[in-house]
Amino acid sequence: MDLNIIIMFLVLLTTIGLFVFEVFSIDKIAFLIIVSLILLGLVTPEEGVSGFSNSATIAVLALMILAIAMEENGVIHWLTSSMGKIKSMPIYVIAPIFMFVTAAISAFISTTAVVIVFIKIVNQLSEKYKIPQSKLLLPISFAGILGGSCTLMGTSTNLIVNSVAKNLGAEKIGFFEFSLLGITFLCISIVFITLTLRWLPWDNTKNLSTDYEIDDYITKVRINPDSDLIGKKIQDSFLFENSNISLLQIIRGNLIHNSPGKYITLKENDELLLMCNIESLEHIEKSNNLSVHDEKSKDEIDIESNETKTKTTTVLDENVFVELLMLPGAALLGKTLGNIRSFMIKGAIPLAIKKRKTLVNIKERMIRSRKNHLVLKVGDRLLVEISKEELPALQSMENVVLLQEYNMNNKNSDFKKYFSLGVLILVITLAATGLFSIMVSALTGVSILLVTKNLDLNVVYKKVNWQIFFLLAGMIPLGFAMHNTGADMWISEKLLFFLGGQQNYIIIGTLFLVTMLLSGVVSNNATAIIMTPIAISLAQGMHLDFKPFILTIMFASNFSFFTPMGYQTNTLIYGIGNYNFKHFLLIGGILSIVLWLLATFFLTQMI
């Protein structure tokens, strides 16, 4: 084996490992791939940065901007506004309706954008009508993935596979060329998922106090000069006697006592880090001459002590709880509960973090880090306290979804709504008829919205999922490297050796299964870029039509149902729906097997 091929495989394995264990964010991994490939001489500098000018990357960016316009101008909300009318129907009727609508919209608008809107709708229905969101979120995510697989512009994976395949000499795929297959997979999947709803957890009520264990959260207090605690040992105070209060830390000047012992004597101006419930906090305020502080650094408390004292004495009466879902690119990502306040709007008090589960933190539930070890990541939820007057300002936070009942009403004019929908239909028509490519069609649509002032670029800069853009730009050079080193040909030769003389259904089935398994632990876009050159080389070596092999990669890369990490929407609904890994592994796993068998049968008929 050539040395360059060995190096290429090492890069591939390292990349997969970084994705699986989430060592870095996906955009950082993309940059590391670009630099590594260039420095190792596997691609030229021009090839290394070619992903930023690739037509598929630009097309995905334009489609993300269109999706933002559809959401901002109320198109997605309008298309889904009637969903609340089905609240009185049985869950076995509600779920299929939600899935059909989600899939239909996702075929033409970013799946992630559509699912985020449906997360809000389901959350509101759960709050108001006690509809179990855990019975709807996973079906909606799966339906969005399946719907996006029905058209060429439905998902970035389809665009990237088509682009890579064309660069390798294959014919381009038509806009609706595989839609019949996609709709077939969708309908069968909806029937299957509806039958398996009974396996999903029942979560009839959503109680923030229970979900976030607000009765047991971190707060900071300071001992006032006239407090009756001064001079007392901890064992002689309510801090030791009250089982609902835990003293975690004492800050005395520049000294910090972690897990202080019961014989320590309390002094004036001591800062106490307590874990307590709301009732105990109110008792502390009223009875013990203590000043309650939201969690800040010592310097912040010194500078703003007067303002904080005034504000926090009434915060429990005036404020409401708001739940924020972290999306890729959110400004709060990487921040701890202790230092998150400076990155939020004024008046919002962070209370608790609920972690989504990954292979690394599978056992973690509620995180209230007293030592600031743990940070917010994509898919985590942050609970904050904020006054109702300040609530609308949370809407301006980048890549953060508000999951609560106080969302602002859509105030967009009917003209903007219908005009934006018309532009979307125009883009679909131009691309579907082949008059323009998807990239040109999408860019044309964006330009029309900008010129007519139906799209604000400042909003676009904040809401575009730049991580996906950089992921695509960073992964595309990986395809060049595989081709330059001959790694794709080497793999295809080994596959030819094992699959030579086998029936076509064995060949397609094996390729589909390998791609689908890889997409369960690695980004579907990354999987597509890795597997497309291999599929093309395999078809070329067997002198078979490229198209069934290309479609195999398209569908298999998208069908990431058996883990919550394979597709972004699965990651988002993982913690919200109170799911366990087993729900994806069992329901998603069986669905994956069903689709694998069906796809193998149908795609084999095309050879």
C-alpha positions, 0 to 999 in steps of 0.5 A: 500500500502506498504511503500516501494512502496510509496517511489518507486512511489515518486522516480519515480515521482521525476525522471519524473519531473527532466526529464520533466523540465530539472532541471539537465542534464540526466547524473546527474539525473542518478547518483542521481537515483543510490544514492537515490535507494541505500540510501533508501534501495530499491536496494542493492549497487551491484544492484545499480551499476549493470547498468555499467556492464549490457550487454545492456549498454556495447552493446550500448557503443560498438555500439556508438564507431562503429558509431564514427568509421563509421563517422571518416572513412567517411562511413556515408559521403560516404553513403550519398554523393550522396544526393546533386545530388537530389537538383533540384528535388521538395521538395515532392520528396527530402523529401521521399528520404532523409527519406528512406536513413536516416531510412535505415542507422539508422537501423544499425548505431546510429540514432543520429550519422546519423541525425547529418550527415544529419543535415550538409548535409541539412545545406549545401544544404540550403546554396548553393541551397536555399533548405528549411531545415525546410522541411527536418530536422523534416522528417529526425529526424522522419525517423531516429527514425522509421529506428532505430525501425526496428532492435534490434541494431537500437536503444538503447531502443530496446536493453535495453527492450530486456535485461530487459525482459530477466532478468524477464524471457522472451525469447530474441527477434531476430535481425530481428524478428520485422523488417517487422512491423518496415518497415510497420510503416516506409513506412506509416509514410513516406507517411504521413509526405510527405503529411504534408510537407506543414504544416512545415515552409518555410525557404528558406534562412539561413542568419546568420545576421538575425538568430542571429541578429548580427546587435544587439550584445554585445561588450566591448570598452575602452575609450582611453586617447585621446578620445573626449568622456572624460569629456562628459556626456552620453547625450552629446555623440553619445552613447545617440544620436545614436539609434543603440547603447545602453549603458548597463554598465560602468565599472570604476575601481572596480565600475560597473554601470548597465543601467547608466543614461544620466548625468554620465560623461565619463572618461579615461579608462572607459570600456563600455558594448555596444549593437550595430550593425556592422556598429556602431562598425566600426564607433566606432573604426574609429572615437572615439578613443575607443579600441574594445574588444571581451567580456572578464573578466576585468583581461583577458583584463588587461593581454592581452590588447595589443594583443587584441587591435591589433587583434580586430581592424581587426577581422571584416575584416578577420574572418568568422561566424561559427555556432556550435550545442551543443550535450550532453557532449560538454565542452561548456555546462553550460558556459555563453556567458561571460566566454565561451572564455576560453573553446574555441580554441584560436582566436574564439570569441563567439558572440551570443547564440541561445537557443532551446526552452523547457518547461522552456524557451519556449519564449526565442529566441536570448540570449545575456546575459549581466549579464551572467544569461543564459548558453549553453544547449544541442541543443543550437547553438553558433555563433562564429567569427574565422579566416579561418586559425583557422577554422579546429581546431574547428573540434577537439572540443568535442560533437560539430557539425559545421553547416556551409559551411566550413567543412573540406573535408573528407580526409580518404583513400578508404581503411579505408572507405571500411574496416570499412564498412566491419567490420560493415557488419560483426557485423550485420551478427554475430548478425543477425545470432545469432552466437554472441550476439549484445554485443559480435558482437559489441565488436568484431567489435571495437576490429578489428578496434582498432587492424588494427588502423582504430579507435583512442581511443583518438577520442572515448573518446572525441566523445562518448556520455557519457551522454547516457551511464550513463543514461542507467547505472543509469536507470537500477537499477530503474527496480530492485527497481520496482521489489524488492519493488513490485511496478511493480506487484502493477501497473499490479494488478491495470491494471488487475483490470481495463483491466480484461475481456477487448478485447486484442486490449484494453489491448495492445492499453492502454499499448502502449498509456501510454508508448508513452505518457510517452516517449514524456516527458521522455527519451525513454530509461527511459520510456522503463526501467520503463514500461518493468517490468509493461508490463511483469507483466501484460502479466504474470497476464493475462497468455498471450504471453510476446512477443507482450507486449515486442514489444509494449514497444519497439515501443511505447518508440521509437515513441516520435514524438509529443514533441521535448524533447522525442528523442535526434534527435528531440531536435537537430533539434528543433531550427535549423529548425525554428520549433514551439512546434505546429509542433511536436504537430500537425504533430507528434501528428497525426503521433503518433495516426496513429501509435498507431492504426496500432500498436495496430491492428498488435500487437493484432494479435500476441496474 
